[in-house]
Amino acid sequence: MRAAMRAVGAFHRSVGRSFAAARPKPLRYALLDVDGVCILGGAEIPGSAQALAKLRSSVRACRFITNQSQEPCSVVQRNLRGAGFHVGDGEIFSALRAARHFVKQRKLRPLCLLSSAAMEEFRDVAQEEPNAVVVGTAPEHMHYERLTEAMRVLQASEV
């Protein structure tokens, strides 16, 4: 019986060491989705601004991410600040910003099927004689003429 108890004790100690070794390292960075985590319908999700303030004290940096493509990062930042979040410049990463980075890095000239607000992200991107297409949530551009134009750009593109 004693041998069995010693074996069980040894097992528990080894499991305890395994769990201790498997403990995750402290967070260094935090990525937070904007819609549904921080705000919902333009309003703060109750307690999320306070939770973010607490989280900021324990990590090196926070970034806010969003896949929405109707508004530029400046509008997302303004909305977050209006909901009580402290959001610094450059802390928001969006689908639009990723597309802009991709286009600029490859020196593409996109035909942008984006809302007029979203076009702010592309104001410094050359768009004459397009050789690429960027599509976002822009129902006003989802019609035969604009989609035909986009298809022609893609068919003619050598990129």
KAJO-V262278 format. One record per run of one state. SS is the DSSP state (hx for helix, st for strand, lp for the rest). FROM is the first residue (numbers start at 1). TO is the last residue. If there is no record, write none. Layout:
ss:SS from:FROM to:TO
ss:SS from:FROM to:TO
This chain:
ss:lp from:1 to:1
ss:hx from:2 to:22
ss:lp from:23 to:28
ss:st from:29 to:33
ss:lp from:34 to:34
ss:st from:35 to:35
ss:lp from:36 to:38
ss:st from:39 to:40
ss:lp from:41 to:42
ss:st from:43 to:44
ss:lp from:45 to:47
ss:hx from:48 to:56
ss:lp from:57 to:60
ss:st from:61 to:66
ss:lp from:67 to:72
ss:hx from:73 to:82
ss:lp from:83 to:91
ss:st from:92 to:94
ss:hx from:95 to:105
ss:lp from:106 to:109
ss:st from:110 to:113
ss:lp from:114 to:117
ss:hx from:118 to:122
ss:lp from:123 to:131
ss:st from:132 to:135
ss:lp from:136 to:138
ss:hx from:139 to:141
ss:lp from:142 to:143
ss:hx from:144 to:156
ss:lp from:157 to:159
